[in-house]
Amino acid sequence: MTTRSDLRDAPTTTSAARPVRRPTWAVWGGGLITVGGTLLLIATLVEVPLQGDPSPALLGTFAALFLGSAVAHALSMVPLSGGRTGSEGIVGSSLVGRLALLGFGAVFLTSQTVYFVVTYALPPVDDYSGAFVLTLALSVTQLLLLLIASLVVVRAGVAIGAARWALLALTVVAVVTGAVANATDSLEVATVALLCSTGAQIVVGLVLATARGRGR
C-alpha cells in the first residue's frame, strides 16, 4: 500500500520532463549570427576568384552572400539587445549594453556596405585614402562597441557558461584577424585570417543559439 510518506519521498518527474524554453536572445540572436557567419564564410571563398574574374554572375553571387551576411549580423543585435522592450536581452537592464549592441549592428552593416560599394560598385580611382580613412574609422568604432557590449554581457550574467564569454572571445578574434588581414600584402594570408574570423562567428553563433539563460 502506498502511504503519504511514500508519495512525498518519490522522485518528481513532471518538472524534469517539461521542455525548457531557450530565451529569445539565444534562439534568434545566436541563430542569426550563425547564418551571418556562414554566409560570410562562403562569400570570402567566392571573393578569391572574383579578384581575377570580375564576371557579373560571380559578382552577383558575392554581393548576395556578403550583404546578406551583413544584414543577418545587424538583425541579430536586436534580439540580443532585448528587442523592442529590452526586457529579455543578453545585457539585462543595461541601457549602455543595449545601445552598444544596436550601435554595433548599425556600424557593422554600414562598414560592410561601404567596403562593397567602394571595392566593387564604384569605378576605380587613383586615390583611395578617403575611403581607407572611412573604413578604418568604422572598423575601430564597431570593435569598440562590440567590446563594450561583450563586457556588459559578462557583467550582467544573463547568459551562463560559454555563452557569457562568447562575444568577448569574438571581439579578441576580430581584433587579431583584422590586424593580420590589414597588415599583410598576401592575399592568401588575408583570406586565411578572414576565414578564421568567420569561423569564430559561426562558433559563437552556435554557442549563443544553444545557450540557456540564468534561472531557466
TADA-V399298 format. One record per backbone hydrogen bond with DSSP energy under -0.5 kcal/mol. NH is the residue of the N-H (numbers start at 0). CO is the residue of the C=O. E is the energy in kcal/mol with one decimal. If there is no record, write none. Layout:
nh = [NH & NH]
co = [CO & CO]
e = [E & E]
This chain:
nh = [6 & 7 & 8 & 9 & 16 & 17 & 20 & 24 & 25 & 26 & 27 & 28 & 29 & 29 & 30 & 30 & 31 & 32 & 33 & 34 & 35 & 36 & 37 & 38 & 39 & 40 & 41 & 42 & 43 & 44 & 45 & 46 & 47 & 47 & 48 & 49 & 50 & 50 & 51 & 52 & 54 & 58 & 59 & 60 & 61 & 62 & 63 & 64 & 65 & 66 & 67 & 68 & 69 & 70 & 71 & 72 & 73 & 74 & 75 & 76 & 76 & 77 & 78 & 79 & 80 & 81 & 81 & 82 & 84 & 85 & 86 & 87 & 89 & 90 & 91 & 93 & 94 & 97 & 98 & 99 & 100 & 101 & 102 & 103 & 104 & 105 & 106 & 107 & 108 & 109 & 110 & 111 & 112 & 113 & 114 & 115 & 116 & 117 & 118 & 119 & 120 & 120 & 121 & 127 & 131 & 132 & 133 & 134 & 135 & 136 & 137 & 138 & 139 & 140 & 141 & 142 & 143 & 144 & 145 & 146 & 147 & 148 & 149 & 150 & 151 & 152 & 153 & 154 & 155 & 156 & 157 & 159 & 162 & 163 & 164 & 164 & 165 & 166 & 168 & 169 & 170 & 171 & 172 & 173 & 174 & 175 & 176 & 177 & 178 & 179 & 180 & 181 & 182 & 183 & 186 & 189 & 190 & 191 & 192 & 193 & 194 & 195 & 196 & 197 & 198 & 199 & 200 & 201 & 202 & 203 & 204 & 205 & 206 & 207 & 208 & 209 & 210 & 213 & 215]
co = [2 & 3 & 4 & 5 & 12 & 13 & 18 & 87 & 22 & 22 & 23 & 23 & 24 & 25 & 25 & 26 & 27 & 28 & 29 & 30 & 31 & 32 & 33 & 34 & 35 & 36 & 37 & 38 & 39 & 40 & 41 & 42 & 43 & 44 & 44 & 45 & 46 & 47 & 48 & 48 & 52 & 54 & 55 & 56 & 57 & 58 & 59 & 60 & 61 & 62 & 63 & 64 & 65 & 66 & 67 & 68 & 69 & 70 & 71 & 72 & 73 & 74 & 74 & 75 & 76 & 77 & 78 & 77 & 81 & 81 & 81 & 81 & 79 & 79 & 88 & 90 & 92 & 93 & 94 & 95 & 96 & 97 & 98 & 99 & 100 & 101 & 102 & 103 & 104 & 105 & 106 & 107 & 108 & 109 & 110 & 111 & 112 & 113 & 114 & 115 & 115 & 116 & 116 & 125 & 127 & 128 & 129 & 130 & 131 & 132 & 133 & 134 & 135 & 136 & 137 & 138 & 139 & 140 & 141 & 142 & 143 & 144 & 145 & 146 & 147 & 148 & 149 & 150 & 151 & 152 & 89 & 211 & 159 & 160 & 160 & 161 & 161 & 162 & 164 & 165 & 166 & 167 & 168 & 169 & 170 & 171 & 172 & 173 & 174 & 175 & 176 & 177 & 178 & 179 & 184 & 185 & 186 & 187 & 188 & 189 & 190 & 191 & 192 & 193 & 194 & 195 & 196 & 197 & 198 & 199 & 200 & 201 & 202 & 203 & 204 & 205 & 207 & 157 & 212]
e = [-1.9 & -2.2 & -2.0 & -1.1 & -2.1 & -1.0 & -0.6 & -0.6 & -0.7 & -2.1 & -2.4 & -0.8 & -0.9 & -1.0 & -0.6 & -1.0 & -2.4 & -1.9 & -2.1 & -2.2 & -2.9 & -2.8 & -2.1 & -2.6 & -2.2 & -2.1 & -2.1 & -2.5 & -2.3 & -1.6 & -2.3 & -2.0 & -0.7 & -0.5 & -0.7 & -1.1 & -1.1 & -0.9 & -0.8 & -1.5 & -2.2 & -2.7 & -2.6 & -2.0 & -2.4 & -2.7 & -2.2 & -2.2 & -3.2 & -2.4 & -1.5 & -2.0 & -1.8 & -2.2 & -2.3 & -2.5 & -2.2 & -2.7 & -1.7 & -0.8 & -0.9 & -1.4 & -0.7 & -1.5 & -1.8 & -0.6 & -0.8 & -2.9 & -0.5 & -1.9 & -0.7 & -0.6 & -2.7 & -0.7 & -1.0 & -1.6 & -0.5 & -1.9 & -2.7 & -2.2 & -2.4 & -2.6 & -2.6 & -2.4 & -2.3 & -2.1 & -2.7 & -3.0 & -2.1 & -2.1 & -3.0 & -2.5 & -2.0 & -2.7 & -2.3 & -2.2 & -2.7 & -2.7 & -2.4 & -2.8 & -1.1 & -0.9 & -2.2 & -0.5 & -2.5 & -2.3 & -2.0 & -2.7 & -2.4 & -2.3 & -2.4 & -2.3 & -2.5 & -2.2 & -2.5 & -1.9 & -2.3 & -2.3 & -2.2 & -2.4 & -2.5 & -2.5 & -2.6 & -2.1 & -2.0 & -2.3 & -2.0 & -2.2 & -2.9 & -1.8 & -0.5 & -1.0 & -1.0 & -1.0 & -0.5 & -1.0 & -0.8 & -0.5 & -2.3 & -2.3 & -2.0 & -1.9 & -2.3 & -2.6 & -2.2 & -2.3 & -2.8 & -2.0 & -2.1 & -2.1 & -2.6 & -2.0 & -1.5 & -1.5 & -0.5 & -2.2 & -2.3 & -2.3 & -2.3 & -2.3 & -2.4 & -2.1 & -1.8 & -2.5 & -2.4 & -2.0 & -1.8 & -2.0 & -2.2 & -2.7 & -2.5 & -2.3 & -2.5 & -2.6 & -2.6 & -1.6 & -1.4 & -2.5 & -1.8]
